[in-house]
Amino acid sequence: MGCVSTAVAQHERQVLGIIPSAFTVNNLVGETCGKEIKVATMQERLVMMMELSDAFIALPGGFGTLEELFQMISWAQLSIHNKPIGVLNINGFFNGLLSFVDHAVKQEFITPRARKILISATTADELVDKLQAFRFEPDPALSKLKWSPSSSQKEKLDLTLRL
């Protein structure tokens, strides 16, 4: 993340880091370029990233990268957002993952419509072009779900003891 944000800042582009406070202890993430927003939790980070981003791009990475990538894909599938999501498949890094996703489609665990949510390209220019051309196709059943905070709150139970 540091190399990417530094390169972006050097080209006089906007950099925004959304960082859980725990990562700022002992300078774990290093010096931040651009604006930094500290949040309490990883979940809060993901929500803020979703709200503030126009698109999502995953570069080669580990479990954290994969977790955030699939979280955004799941939220798109559920129509929580409709933003494009892509992987920059440098040197075939994501080939195994993309094959697995295609296998899950063949096994009917992922719908062909949902598969279109994940975009891949081998160059940054190609990926940006594909992200800009992306048109979200919501699942008719899932797009009817309401995700406002009030719809997710359960009614309070009356637990009054009556004798």
N, C-alpha and C positions, 0 to 999 in steps of 0.2 A: 504494500500500500504506500509505503514511504517513497519508493522510486517513482511510482505513478504520480502521486501528488506533487512531488518536486518537479517532475517534467512538465506537468500541467501549469504549475506556478511560473516556471521559467519561460513559458510561452504566453505569459500574461493572461491566463484564463482563470476562471473562478474555481477555487478549491474549498470544499466544505467537508470537514471531518466530524462525524458523529461518533463519539467515543464514550463507552461506559466508564464511569469514574474509576472503577477498579483498575482499568488499564493505565490510568495516569499516575498511579502510585509507582514510585521508584523509576519514573520516566520509561515505563515498559514499551510504549509505542514510539518513543523518540520525539523529536521536535516536529511540531505541526506547521505545515504551510497553509496559509489562508485562514479562513474562519474555522473555529472549533466549537462544537456544541457538546457539552458533557451531559450524559444521561445516566440514570441510575442502573438500568438493566439492559441486557441484550435484546429483550423483547421490545423495550421502549426504543432502542436504537433502530430495530427493524421497522417499527411503525413510523418513526420519524423519517427514515430513508424512503419508505413508500410514499409518504405524504409530500416530500420535498423533491423527489426525483422525477425526471421525464422518462427515463428508461433505466434498465439494469444490465450491466455487463459484468460477467464473471471472467476473470483471468485465471490461469492455472493456479491452483491452491489446494489446501487441505480440507479437513472436515468442516471447519468454520465456513469456508467458501461454499462448500457443497450444501451445508445446512441452510445458509442464507439464500442460495440459488433456488433450492427446492421449496423453501418457505414462500418466496415470491411467486414461483410457478403455482403452488397450491392456492395462494391468494388470488391469482389471476383466474385459475380454474373455477374458483368459487365466486368470481365476479366482485371480489373485494377491491380490486383495481383492474385497469385495462391497459397497462403500460407494457411496452415491448421488453422482452428479456432475451439476452443473448450470451453466448459463450464465445470467447476468442480462442479458437482451437489451434493454438500455436504448436507447431511440430506434432500435430495429432494428439495432443495431451488429452483431449476429451473424447477421442474415438471410442474407447471402451464404454464410457458413460452413455454416449449417443447410441451405440449399439444396444446397450442394455435398455434404454428408453424405447427404441424401436422394437426390441424383443417383447417388452411389456405391452406394446400396442398389438403385436401379433397374438399375444396371449390374452388379449382383451381386458387387461387391467387398466390400460390408458386408452381413451378414445382417440381416434384420428383427429378430431377437433381439438382436443386438449394437447395433442402432440405438437400442433402448430404453434403453441405458446412459446416453445423453446426454439430459438433461432441460433444457428451456428455459422461461423465463417472463419477462414484461415488468415485473413488480413483485417486490420482495423478499418480500412476504407470500405471493404466489402460488408463488414458487420454494420457499420454506421448506415450504409445504403439500405441494408435489409431492415434495420430497426426503423428507419424513416418510412419505409414502404409498408411496415406492419399494420394490419387492420385487425383489431380484436374481434373475434367471433365468439360471443358468449354462448354458453350452453343454455338452451331455452329453459330447462328445468332449474338449473342452478342460478340463473340470472334473476329469478323471482325472489331469491332469498334477500332478506333485509338485514343489513349489517350495522345499523345505527346502534349506539350504545343503549338506547332505551329498549330495543327489541331483544337484546341479549340478557337483560335483567329479568330474573324470575320474580314472580309475585311472592310477597312475604307470606309465610304460613302463619296462621293463627295458632299459636301454641299455648293459649291460655288454658289453664286447668280449671275445669268446671265440675264441681261436686254436686 
